[in-house]
Amino acid sequence: MTNIYVGNLPYGLSEAELEQAFAAYGAVSRAKVVIDRKTGRSRGFGFVEMENDSEADAAIQALNGSDLGGRKLIVNKARPKE
C-alpha cells in the first residue's frame, strides 16, 4: 500500500474527481481532500492510497507536474507524520 501526497489541487476539486484522476493508473483504495476546519473549504492538497506499489509509482510519474483544473499538480510519496 502506497500513500501519495497530492498538492496544488484546484480548490473546487471533489474527492471523487481526485480518485478518478488516479484510477486511470490502478486501484485506488482511498482519496482524501484535506478540508480546513474553520472555513470548510479545501486546503488545496490531499492524499491518495493505492494498493499496488508499481501502479502508485506509475501514477506519481504520470501526474506530477500535470495540469488538473488549470493547476500544476505536485505528486509524490507521502512522508509519515512526525
N, CA and C of each residue as an Amber inpcrd file, in Angstrom:
protein
   246
   0.8580000  -1.1880000   0.0000000   0.0000000   0.0000000   0.0000000
   0.8940000   1.2390000   0.0000000   0.6150000   2.1490000  -0.9040000
   1.3840000   3.3860000  -1.0170000   0.4750000   4.5720000  -0.7460000
   0.9280000   5.4720000   0.1320000   0.2000000   6.7090000   0.4080000
   0.8720000   7.8180000  -0.3920000   0.0630000   8.5340000  -1.1760000
   0.5850000   9.5440000  -2.0950000   0.0740000  10.9300000  -1.6920000
   0.9960000  11.8880000  -1.6140000   0.6440000  13.2880000  -1.3550000
   0.3500000  13.9570000  -2.6970000  -0.7490000  14.7220000  -2.7560000
  -1.1080000  15.4560000  -3.9670000  -1.3120000  16.9140000  -3.5800000
  -0.4350000  17.7910000  -4.0550000  -0.5010000  19.2050000  -3.7100000
  -0.9040000  20.0710000  -4.8870000  -1.2670000  21.3160000  -4.5770000
  -1.6700000  22.3320000  -5.5470000  -2.9620000  21.9420000  -6.2670000
  -3.8860000  21.3240000  -5.5180000  -5.1790000  20.9290000  -6.0900000
  -6.0640000  22.1540000  -6.3130000  -6.9060000  22.1110000  -7.3600000
  -7.9160000  23.1600000  -7.5100000  -8.8380000  23.1290000  -6.2810000
  -9.2250000  24.2890000  -5.7640000  -9.9930000  24.3350000  -4.5190000
 -11.3770000  23.7160000  -4.6370000 -11.9250000  23.6400000  -5.8490000
 -13.2540000  23.0610000  -6.0240000 -13.2520000  21.5720000  -6.3210000
 -12.0790000  20.9350000  -6.3100000 -11.9690000  19.5220000  -6.6730000
 -12.5770000  18.6330000  -5.5960000 -13.4040000  17.6590000  -6.0150000
 -14.0090000  16.7220000  -5.0600000 -13.1160000  15.4990000  -4.8720000
 -13.3800000  14.7340000  -3.8110000 -12.6210000  13.5020000  -3.5750000
 -12.8620000  12.5050000  -4.7020000 -14.0840000  12.4790000  -5.2430000
 -14.3910000  11.5790000  -6.3630000 -13.5530000  11.9350000  -7.5870000
 -13.3920000  13.2280000  -7.8530000 -12.5830000  13.6650000  -9.0010000
 -11.1040000  13.3350000  -8.7810000 -10.6350000  13.4770000  -7.5470000
  -9.2480000  13.1250000  -7.2260000  -9.0290000  11.6260000  -7.4410000
  -9.9660000  10.8370000  -6.9440000  -9.8710000   9.3780000  -7.1160000
  -9.8680000   9.0080000  -8.5880000 -10.7300000   9.6580000  -9.3650000
 -10.8420000   9.3840000 -10.8000000  -9.5190000   9.6540000 -11.5290000
  -8.8240000  10.7270000 -11.1540000  -7.5480000  11.0610000 -11.7940000
  -6.5110000   9.9530000 -11.5840000  -6.5310000   9.3320000 -10.3950000
  -5.5560000   8.2850000 -10.0880000  -6.0070000   6.9010000 -10.5330000
  -7.3190000   6.6980000 -10.6480000  -7.8590000   5.3830000 -11.0260000
  -7.4160000   4.9580000 -12.4220000  -7.0330000   5.9190000 -13.2570000
  -6.5400000   5.5910000 -14.6000000  -5.2480000   4.7620000 -14.5240000
  -4.5680000   4.7970000 -13.3830000  -3.2760000   4.1010000 -13.2370000
  -3.3640000   2.8540000 -12.3800000  -4.5010000   2.6130000 -11.7310000
  -4.6390000   1.4130000 -10.9170000  -5.7040000   1.5760000  -9.8550000
  -5.7800000   0.5700000  -8.9830000  -6.8080000   0.5260000  -7.9410000
  -6.5230000   1.5520000  -6.8410000  -7.4980000   2.4300000  -6.6010000
  -7.3960000   3.4350000  -5.5340000  -8.2150000   2.9410000  -4.3530000
  -7.5770000   2.8110000  -3.1750000  -8.3350000   2.3570000  -2.0110000
  -8.9580000   3.5280000  -1.2510000  -8.3440000   4.7300000  -1.3910000
  -8.8930000   5.8940000  -0.6920000  -8.3570000   7.1650000  -1.3180000
  -9.2190000   8.1820000  -1.4210000  -8.8020000   9.5110000  -1.8730000
  -9.3840000  10.5220000  -0.8980000  -8.5350000  11.4060000  -0.3780000
  -8.9660000  12.3510000   0.6560000  -8.4650000  13.7480000   0.3080000
  -9.3960000  14.7060000   0.2080000  -9.0300000  16.1110000   0.0480000
  -9.0670000  16.7160000   1.4550000  -7.9880000  17.3760000   1.8640000
  -7.9070000  17.9460000   3.2150000  -8.7220000  19.2440000   3.2580000
  -9.6270000  19.3080000   4.2460000 -10.5490000  20.4350000   4.3990000
 -10.1530000  21.2610000   5.6260000 -10.1640000  22.5820000   5.4710000
  -9.8920000  23.4870000   6.5980000 -11.0730000  23.4350000   7.5640000
 -10.8200000  23.1600000   8.8370000 -11.8960000  23.0240000   9.8220000
 -12.6770000  24.3240000  10.0390000 -11.9750000  25.4540000   9.9740000
 -12.6340000  26.7360000  10.2320000 -13.5180000  27.1900000   9.0720000
 -13.0120000  27.0520000   7.8410000 -13.7330000  27.5900000   6.6840000
 -14.5710000  26.5340000   5.9640000 -14.2460000  25.2520000   6.1480000
 -14.9540000  24.2020000   5.4300000 -14.5420000  24.0860000   3.9750000
 -13.5040000  24.8330000   3.5810000 -13.0070000  24.8000000   2.2040000
 -11.7720000  23.9050000   2.0950000 -11.5140000  23.4520000   0.8890000
 -10.3190000  22.6610000   0.6220000  -9.0710000  23.4720000   0.9560000
  -8.0520000  22.7920000   1.4790000  -6.7710000  23.4620000   1.7420000
  -5.8300000  23.3520000   0.5430000  -6.3020000  22.7310000  -0.5450000
  -5.5070000  22.6760000  -1.7740000  -4.5520000  21.4940000  -1.8470000
  -4.7250000  20.5230000  -0.9370000  -3.9150000  19.3070000  -1.0490000
  -4.7140000  18.1240000  -0.5270000  -4.2010000  16.9360000  -0.8050000
  -4.8910000  15.7320000  -0.3640000  -3.9680000  14.5300000  -0.4270000
  -4.5580000  13.3670000  -0.1890000  -3.8050000  12.1150000  -0.1790000
  -4.5890000  11.0450000  -0.9170000  -3.8580000  10.1720000  -1.6040000
  -4.4560000   9.0400000  -2.2960000  -3.7070000   7.7940000  -1.8530000
  -4.4570000   6.7370000  -1.4940000  -3.8430000   5.4540000  -1.1640000
  -4.0990000   4.4970000  -2.3150000  -3.0230000   3.8550000  -2.7660000
  -3.1440000   2.8590000  -3.8290000  -2.5980000   1.5290000  -3.3330000
  -3.2990000   0.4560000  -3.6900000  -2.9550000  -0.8960000  -3.2260000
  -1.5950000  -1.3650000  -3.7620000  -1.3820000  -1.1540000  -5.0640000
  -0.2270000  -1.7180000  -5.7510000   0.8850000  -0.6660000  -5.8670000
   2.0720000  -0.9840000  -5.3590000   3.1860000  -0.0280000  -5.3550000
   3.6240000   0.3760000  -6.7660000   3.6430000  -0.5640000  -7.6990000
   4.0890000  -0.2170000  -9.0570000   3.0560000   0.6720000  -9.7490000
   1.7590000   0.4390000  -9.4840000   0.7190000   1.3160000 -10.0360000
   0.8370000   2.7120000  -9.4280000   1.1290000   2.7730000  -8.1280000
   1.3020000   4.0620000  -7.4520000   2.4860000   4.8230000  -8.0470000
   3.5910000   4.1160000  -8.2880000   4.7680000   4.7490000  -8.8930000
   4.4410000   5.2910000 -10.2860000   3.6630000   4.5300000 -11.0610000
   3.2670000   4.9680000 -12.4040000   2.3970000   6.2290000 -12.3200000
   1.4780000   6.2630000 -11.3550000   0.6060000   7.4270000 -11.1770000
   1.4240000   8.6540000 -10.7770000   2.3850000   8.4760000  -9.8760000
   3.2260000   9.5910000  -9.4310000   4.0100000  10.1460000 -10.6230000
   4.6220000   9.2520000 -11.3980000   5.4100000   9.6750000 -12.5660000
   4.5450000  10.4360000 -13.5680000   3.3350000   9.9110000 -13.8180000
   2.4710000  10.4940000 -14.8490000   1.8310000  11.8070000 -14.4030000
   1.4370000  11.8970000 -13.1360000   0.6310000  13.0380000 -12.6900000
   1.4430000  14.1880000 -12.0960000   2.6680000  13.9220000 -11.6150000
   3.4690000  15.0090000 -11.0570000   3.7850000  16.0290000 -12.1480000
   3.3890000  17.2800000 -11.9160000   3.6220000  18.3380000 -12.9010000
   2.5400000  18.4500000 -13.9540000   1.5660000  17.5280000 -13.9110000
   0.4890000  17.5820000 -14.9060000  -0.5440000  18.6360000 -14.5090000
  -1.3730000  19.0180000 -15.4650000  -2.3740000  20.0500000 -15.2490000
  -3.7130000  19.4200000 -14.8680000  -4.2910000  19.8740000 -13.7770000
  -5.6290000  19.4410000 -13.3760000  -6.4120000  20.6810000 -12.9780000
  -7.4520000  20.9830000 -13.7200000  -8.2700000  22.1580000 -13.4270000
  -7.4930000  23.4610000 -13.4810000  -6.4760000  23.5190000 -14.3680000
  -5.6940000  24.7400000 -14.5280000  -4.5680000  24.9090000 -13.5220000
  -4.3060000  23.8800000 -12.7090000  -3.2080000  23.9640000 -11.7390000
  -2.2370000  22.8120000 -11.9450000  -0.9410000  23.0930000 -11.7740000
   0.1030000  22.0790000 -11.9340000   0.2200000  21.2740000 -10.6410000
  -0.0760000  19.9750000 -10.7270000  -0.0640000  19.1170000  -9.5380000
   1.3500000  18.8430000  -9.0380000   1.4670000  18.7090000  -7.7280000
   2.6840000  18.2390000  -7.0760000   2.3270000  16.8800000  -6.4920000
   2.9410000  15.8310000  -7.0130000   2.5790000  14.4610000  -6.6140000
   3.8410000  13.7110000  -6.2060000   3.8500000  13.1870000  -4.9750000
   4.9710000  12.3610000  -4.5350000   4.5270000  11.4420000  -3.3960000
   5.4070000  10.5160000  -3.0240000   5.0700000   9.6280000  -1.9150000
   4.9560000  10.4520000  -0.6440000   3.8970000  10.1820000   0.1160000
   3.6750000  10.9240000   1.3600000   4.7030000  10.5040000   2.3940000
   5.1900000  11.4790000   3.1520000   6.1000000  11.1840000   4.2600000
   5.2540000  10.9100000   5.5030000   5.6920000   9.9790000   6.3560000
   4.9250000   9.7040000   7.5800000   4.8360000  10.9400000   8.4690000
   3.7170000  11.0680000   9.2100000   3.5710000  12.1880000  10.1490000
   4.6660000  12.1170000  11.1880000   5.1480000  13.2910000  11.6070000
   6.2010000  13.3090000  12.6290000   5.6060000  13.6100000  13.9670000
